[in-house]
Amino acid sequence: MVADHGWAGAAAEAGIETLALADCNDPALFVAEAEGKPVVTVPLDDNVPPHLYDPLSDLVTDWS
């Protein structure tokens, strides 16, 4: 599953493997990953212009 921080947290808690897109100042998903939950967290910054994330968007689109 690919999800933003809210959905990713619920999915990881339920044991669903998740690629989480998380704002770098919201630590919960990073902590969940460190604790061994089935989540891979991609740090993002919501103050960055969206076009700078085009390479990440392309990667996630190809992956899913």
Secondary structure, 3 states (H helix, E strand, C coil): CEEEHHHHHHHHHCCCCEEEEEECCCCHHHHHHHCCCCEEEEEECCCCCHHHHHHHHHHHHHHC
